């Protein structure tokens, strides 16, 4: 009988939740008790809301335990690992019975994330044991021509998962048709929206899948050099990538005459970026790799003709590359059976914000936004109402609740004013101020503007100033028209995708939540009671017990009243810090 396996999730999310301590505790218990089981490491399975996660595989099956801190690790060790008695109430996933978290997995189809959380990302042997490098071997053994590989990627319907959604196979064909003895492949792992969490998790959890995808892409277009452009803020991803690259070289998957394919020589190195959002744009990324400031260049020529070092270059993001080996191994039809007519396959989303189940999910294209949020995501915490979802990162748009039945595909999402982006999905509830949200995202894109375009550099600054005035209660009726005029000028005249999409949060909140802008400007009220300058704190005399806590905690002494007597707030002195509201135990402080 095989030994019991104990696998601890050690992705960045798990480590942040204390998984290293959990791993050390289990290792310590094994040594003290002289227990005979195999202790291994893996990465994130997407269930970030239940970290730290520990999987136990024994003769009865597989059990994934959630929220395994050091104390729970002791209990799981004693009852399950030693005495083989699973603790059902702690199990979050198993094939043996239903759990409270089953909905998180039920509608998922894992292709890009197929290995994440299930193999040791630092072991090429485990990757190879799970179809790893079988796709490039298939190409070598069956002598599949580069043109056939490209044709199969086109047939699969795979579109770039980094934002624009351009057909991947067509992009490869353009690079293939560019005549040059020197060509390059680039993996863009530097996208700065919430979907970048997905990129990081893929690189941490399955770096070999990305490498194999790039090797196949290099063979298809005739490239001899590859770069993974990864932000330096992802140290664990970079560490595991470099380990994987060395392992792939040792196995002959990188280097000279790969797998005996005549003339196929290809290698990869990691270029660490400084985390500039604009470097998610292809030409800015290329400039950064070349050692220049990351600023977009005019197109044409496109990178497929003149990219890195002015040579034909193909750029795809992490998720796109991770899909490639699966498509080659299983065939384009197996991939295209998922999704809609124009958006095939699956998409990874990073769920964040006001949602019960934060983390990574991979779903077939065509699923509704509502199903992602309420089935996989577990709905909104504390019984609050779903208000909107920001889809597509800082340059995406806000989709309101009444459009939650919109299906996830490129055309349907674009029709709402949002974009697919790289998969960031930030959920908002009724306590969210949409004007404040627009200001937050525009502040990010304005700060990240490289400054090359007048419209982006100055236009976003002027828009941000208007939004700041509105949330401070200084807005004017003409501001809405100014915002819209500036937004369309910036979209139409900016050089790159950052500037062209930067106004999206403002335009979509104006489209779907214009009443909130009106309330801020005309009524000088924030309906969500978020904007500090538009909130009035009052004391309900009937609920006030005169405990004096609020008066003692007020930093400007604007609250008066005797002990056991109703208190009063002097509105001329109140700085609206909210200290009284957070301290009152009798709900006597009201906001208006």
N, C-alpha and C positions, 0 to 999 in steps of 0.2 A: 504494500500500500504506500502511495506517495505521502510525503510529509505534508502536514498542514502548512499552508502559506498564509502569512500575515503581511499585508501590503499597506503602507502608509502613504497618503497623498501628500507629496512635498513640492507642490507648485507654489508660486508666490503667494496665492490666496491662502493656501493651507499653512504655509510658514508664518504668515501674518497672524493667523488665528491660533498659533501655538503648536503646529504639527511637529516641529522639531523636538519639543519637549515630550510630546506623546511618543514619538519614535524612540527617544532616549529612555523613557520610562519602560516601554515594552522590552527594549534591549536589556535594561538592567534587571527586569523581572525574569527574563529568560536565563540570564547568568546566575542569578540567585537561586532559582528553582531548578536549574539544570534541565530546562524544558527543551524538547527536541522538535523544533519547528523552523521553518525558513522565514526570515524577516527580510522584506524587500521594500524598495522605494518606487513610487510612481509619481505622476503629476496630477493635475486637476481633472476631474471628470465632469466639471461644469456646475456641480452642486455647491457653489460657494457659500450659500446660506446655511449649510450644515457642516462646514469645516470646523475642526479637523475631521477627516474621513479615514476610516480604517476598514479594509476589506479582509475578510477571513474566508479562505477556501479550504474546506475539509471534505471528508468522505461524503457528507450529506449535501454539499452544495456550496454556493457562494453567498456571502452575507456582507453587505456594506453597512457599517455603523457610522452614525453621524454625531457631531458634537462630542468627539472623544477627547476630552481634556485628560490631564494626568490621573485624576480621581476615577473617571469613567474607564480609563485604560486599565486600571487595576481590576475593576469589576469585570470587564470584558475578558481580561487575561484569565482570571480565576474561574469564571463560569464557562466561557466558551472555549478558549484555547486549551485549558487544562482538562476541564470536565466535559467538553463537547455539548454544552447546554446553551444554545443561542438565546440571547436576551431580546425577545421579539419587540419590545417597546422602544429599543434603541436602533433597530434595523431600519434603514431608509430605502434599501433596495435589495431584493432577492427574487429569484424565479420561483421560490417555494411557497410564498404567500403574498397577499396584498399588503402594502404599507400605506401609511398616511401620505407619503410623497410619491406614490405611483404615477400620478398625473404628470409629474415633471418629466418622466421618461416615456410615457405611453405614446405620444404623438411625434416623438423624435425619430429621425432617420439619420444615423451617423455615418457620414462618408469622410468629410474633411477631419472630423474628430474621432474617427474610428478606433484609433489606438490610444487616445489621450485618457489617462487615468487607468489604463489596463496593462501597459507594458512599462518596463524601466526605460526611460528615455535616453539613458546613458549606455544602454546595451544594444549593440548592433545585432547580437545574436537573437534577442527577443524580437527585434524588428523583422529580421529575416524569417523567424518562425511564424510570423503573421503576414505572409504575402510580401514581406519587405524585399525590395529590389528584384522581385519576380517580373515586374513590368519591363524594366530595362533588359533583363535576361531574355524575356519573350521577344523583344525587338531584335536582340542579337541572335538568338537561336533560330528564329523564323525569318531572319533577314528582311524585316519589314522596312520598307523604304521611308525616308523622311517625309515625302509627300503624302504617303499613306497615313502616317502618324497624324499629320496636320489635318488631313481629311476626316479622320476619326474624331479629332477634337471638335472640328466644325460640326459633324453629325451629332455629337453629344449635346450640342446647344449650350455648352459652358460659356458664360459671359464673365468678364472680369469682376471679381468680388471686392475690388478696392474702391468703387465709387461710381465711375461712369458706366459700367456695364457693357463695355465694348466686347463683341464676340472674340473670344480668346483665339480660336483657330484662325480667324481672319487676320488678327494681329500677327500671329506667327507667320502666316503666308507672306505678309508684306515684308517681314524681316528676311524670310527665306529667299524672296525674289530680289532682294538687294544684293548686288554683286560686290563682294569684298572677301578677301582672304582672312580678314579679322572681324569677328562679330562678338557681341557680348549679350549675356543674360543677366538681368538684375531682379532680385527679390526686394520689393518695397516692404520693409517691416518697420516703417517709421511713421505710420499714420497716427495723427494725434487726437482723434475723437475717441469716445468711449469704446468703439469697436476695436481700438488698438489693444484693449485687454484681450480680445480674441486672438489677435496676432501673437501677443506675448505667450498666451497659454498654449497655442499650437507649437510655437518654437520650443517652449519648455517641455511639452508633453510628447511631441513627435517630430523632432528635428529631421530625422532621416526621410520622412515623407516629403518634406519641403525640398531636401537635397535631391531625392530621386525625381521629383517633378521637374526640378531645374535641369537635371542631367538629360531627361527625356526632351525637354524643351530645347536644350542646346543641340542635341542630336538632330532635332527636327529642323531647326533654322540654320544649322551649321556654325554654331558659336564655339569658340575655344576658350572663353573666359567668363567667369561668373562672379557676381558681387551680391552679398546679402547686406543691404543697408538697414542697420538696426540701431534704434536709439540707445544711447549708453545707459539710460535709466533702467534698462532691462538686463541687469548683470547675470541673472540666472539663465535667461534665454541665450545670452552670448556665450556663457560658459558651456552650456549643453550643445550649442551649435558647433563650437570649436572642437569639442570632444567628438561629435558626430562626423565632422569633416575629416579629422585624423583617422577615425575608424574606417570611413569610406575609402580614403586613400590606401590604407593598409589592405583593404579587401579588393582593390583594383577597380572600384566604381568611379574613382576620380583619378586623373593623371593621364598617362600615355596609353593610347590604343586600348580604350576601355572595353573590357570583355571581348577582346579580339576583333572589335569592329574596326575595319581598315580606315585609317585616317582620322578616327575619332579621338581627339585629345582635348580634355576639358578639365578645368580645376576651378575651385571656388574659394573666396576669402570673405571674411566679415569686415565691413566698414562701419565703424561706430559713428552715429550721427549725434548732433547736439539737441535733438528733440524739437526742431523747428517744424511747426505745422505746415508751413508752405512747402517743405521738402517732401510732402506727400504727393506733390505735383511732379510729374515725370522730369521735366527739363530742369527744375530747381534741384531735384534729387541728383541728377547727373552732374550739375555744376558743383554740388557739394562733394560728390565722390572725386571729382577732378581737383579738389582743393580750393575751389572758389567759393564765394559767398552764395548761399542757396537762394537764387533768384530765378524766376521763370524766364525762358527765352521765347522769342516769337516762333510760331510754327505756321507754315512749313519752313524748313524741313522737319519732318516728324522723326522721332527717335529711330523708327524702323529703317530710316534712310541715313540719318546722321545723328547719332546719339553719343554714347560715351566715347571720348577721344575722337569724336566725329566719325565713328564707325557705326554700322547698323546695330541697333540695340533693341532688345525686347524686354519690357518691364511688366511684371505682374505682381500682385500682392501675395502675402503668405497663404491665405485661404485658397486662392486660385491654384497655386503650385501644389498644395496638399491634395487637391482633387485629381490631379493628372495621373498619378500611378494607378489609382482605383479605376479610372476610366479606361486606361490602356489595358489593364488586366481583365476587367469584367466586360469591356466592350461599350461602345457609345450608346447602344440601345438600353443597356441596364441603367445608365445615368439619365437618359432623356425620358424614361418612363415616369420620372418624378417631375412635378412642376406643371406649368401652363404652356400654352402654345409658344410664347415668345420668351419665357423665362424657365429654363429647364433646371433640373437638379435640386439641390438643397442649398440652404443659406444658414450661416451661423450668426446668431444675434447675442449681444451682451446686454442682459437685462439689468437695469439699474434704476435708482430713484425710489419712488413710493410704491414698492412692490414686495410681496411676501417672499418670493423665491428669486433672489438675485443670483446671477451667474450666467453661464453659457448654455445655449440651447442650439441644436441644429435641426431644422425643420424643412420639409419639402416646400418648395415654392408653391403658392396657391393657398396656403393656410391663411386664415384671417388674423388680423392684428388682435382681435378680441380673444381668439383661442390661445394665442401666445401669452397674452397678459393674464387671462383668467384660468386657463387650464394648466399650462406649463408654469406660468409665473405665480399661480396661486392667488391672484387678485390683489386688492389694495389693503394695506394694513389698517387695523383699528376700525374696520367697518366704514371707512370713508368712501366717498364716491370717486370713481375714475373721471378725470377731467380731460386729459390730453396725453399724447405721447410724442416726444421729440425723436424723430427718426432720421438718421443720416449724420449724426454728430453735430458739431457747432455750425456747420454750413447746411444742415438739414432744415426740416420744417416741423411745425407742431400740428399734429392731426387730432381733431377734437373727438370726443366720445361718440358723437352721432355718426362718425365715419369709421368706427372701430371694426365694422364688418368688411372693410376694404381688404382685399386679398393682397398677400405679399408677393408682388412681382414688379418688375421695373416700371412697366407702363402704368399700372394702377397706383403705385406709390407716387410716381412723378405727377400724376394727374391731381393729387391732393396739394401739390406745392412742396412736398418733402422730397427727399431722395433716399435711395437705399444706402448709399455710403458704404462703409465697411462693416456696418452691422450694429452701430450703437442704438440702443432703444431705451430712452430715459422716460420713465412713467411718472405722471404728475396727478395729484389728487386735488380735491376741492379747495385745499388750503394753499394752493399755488397761485401766485399772481402772474398772469401771462405777460404783462408789460415788464415785470421784473425779470422774467425768463428771457424775453427778447433782449433786454439790456445785458443780461449775464452772457449770453452767447455772442452778442455783437461786441461786447468788451473783449472777449477772447479773440475773435477773428481780427478785430482792429489792432489788438496788441501783437498778433502774429503776422500782420501784413508786412511784407518785405519792403514796402515803400516805393517800389518801382513805378507803379501806376498812380497817376494823380487821382483818378476816380476812387481807387481802393484806399490809398493812403489818406486822402483828405475827406473823401465822401463818407467813409465809415466813421471817421472822427466826428463829423458834423451830425451824423445820425445818432451816434452815441451821446453826444451833448444834448440833443433833443430828448432822448429817452431819459437821461438823467434829470432834466428839468421836469419832465412829466411825473416821474416817480417822487420828485421833491415837492410836488404841488404847485409848480411854477409853469405848467404847460399852458399853451394857448390853442384856441380852436384851429388855427392855421397849421399847427404842428403836424397833424395827420397828413395833410396834403403835401407838406414838405418832406415828410418821411417817405411817402410813396414815390414822389418825384426823384428824390435822391436814390432810392432803392433801384429803380429801373435804369437810371443813368449808370449806376455802378455795375449792374448786371450786364448792361449792353456794351460797356466800354472798357471793362477790366481785361487784362491780358490773360490771366489764368483762372483756373477753377475756384481758387480761394476767393478772389474778388467777385467772380460771377455768381457765386452761391452765398456769399456772406450776408446779403439782405434777406435770405429765406426765412429765418426766424421772425424777423419783423413783418415781412409780407404775410406770412401764414397766420401770425397772431392778429394782425390787422383784419385779415379776411374772416377769421373764425371767432375772434374775441374783441371785435371793435367796441362793443359796449363797455369793456373794461377800460379801454383808452378814454372813452367819453366820460366815464365815471371819474377817472383820475383828473381829466382836464376841466370838465364843467362842474362836477359836484365836489371836486377836491377830496374824493374818497377812494380808498383802495378796497374793492369788494372782498378780496381775500385777506384783508387786514395784515398785509406783509410790509408795505412801504411805510417806513418809520414816520416820515413827515406827514403822512396822511391818516395817522391813527390818533384817536383821542381816548385816553384812559380815564375811566370814571369809576366811582365807588357806589355800588347799590346799597343804599342805606338800610334796606330791609334785611340784606344778607350779612352786612358788616357787623361783627361781634365786638369791635373795638379792641382787638387783641394787640394792636400797635406794631405788629411785625412789619407791615408795609412802611410805616412811618420811620421805623428804626433802620430799615434797609435802603430807604430813598437817599440817593447820593447828593441831592440838592435840597433836601428838607422842604419839599413842596407839599407834603401831606400833613394835615393838621387834624386834631380831634383828641378828646380825652379818652382815658381807659374805659372800656365797656360802653363807649359812645360811638355812633357812626362817624367815620372819618370823611375828609373832603380833600380833593386834589386841586391845587391852585394851577390852573391851566397856563397861566402866564409864566410860571417857573418850570413846569414839567418839561424834561428833555426827552421824554418818550423812550426811556431805556428799557422799559418792560420789567424792571426788577420787582416792582410791586405785584405785577400780574403773575410772575413765576413763583413768588413767595406765598401768596394768599392761599390758605387751605380751605376757604369757605366759598370759593367762586364768587367773591364779592366784587372783584375787579372786572369791569366790562370793557370791551373794545368796540369802538364805532368809527 
